[in-house]
Amino acid sequence: MTLSTHNSAPTAPTAPVTGTSDATAPRGAASDGAAPDGRRTSPGPGLVAPAEGGQWPRPVPVRTVSEERLHRKRKLAAAYRIFAKFGLAEGLSGHITARDPELTDHFWVNRFGLDFSRITVSNLLLVNAKGKIVAGQPPLNTAAFAIHSQIHAARPDVVGAAHTHSPYGRALSALGVPLHPISQDSCTFYQQHVVYDEYNGVVLSEDEGRKIATTLGPHKLAILRNHGLLTVGPSVEAAAYRYIAAERAARTQLIAAAAGPLRLLDHETASFTAGQAAQSDQWDRWAFDALYEIIVSEQPDLLT
Ligand SMILES: [Zn+2]
């Protein structure tokens, strides 16, 4: 059966989802898996990415808190560089954040006004729960705090969050429709994303950020109507790669819908395919790390 994108029933929830943060928090999330002595106590976040090279498989190494902090900052700086390279940034808008592994109500973010292509580990800002910069040089993007503080507060399982005004995500958001299950790739978001069906101007208040976080619920992607995409993940790597994947899925959907009626996969097939990506957290991290190896070799100054 041939279906149109726009007269078929939405295949992902579009209504706000509530009361999910506790249900989605992994064991030890409050301390982010780190014991008081600084060693991680979680069973480990899986295997290192094949892109790292060397013997494989091997587990992700145990890290002290300071090692984990540096790890997250390196991945965060790299994510900004990759977003710049892929054309996902727009002017002064956009932000990617990493929860601090020790001060878990603090997050690392870019300095406002600095192009994504100039982000380094050393020029990231550390921001507390009240929006005060406790490390790094001002200024801070008010919208970055308004949105990301509420996402990190509502979702203890979230380490990374990404939001920019990328071209295809923004175009899809103008339609106010979800990503339809039209390809293997788009199925990774099937019933795992929402449409935030409001637009109330630039997000400058924590109340608006809280509404977005409530609508996001336990999902990994929110399409903010007339605005853009927002992704989250249990690592900076997963959040950043999900953003890239969602942007590409939006591009595919827009191109396909412009070319003709869409053939949507049925619910059973889309659900089955989504289930095959049950290791999505690890696969998203691996996919990001493949890009990380490239960006670090091309732009090694990002690690300074
Ligand atoms: Zn925005």
Residues whose N, C-alpha, C, O or C-beta is under 5 A from the ligand:
A	BS01	ZN	none
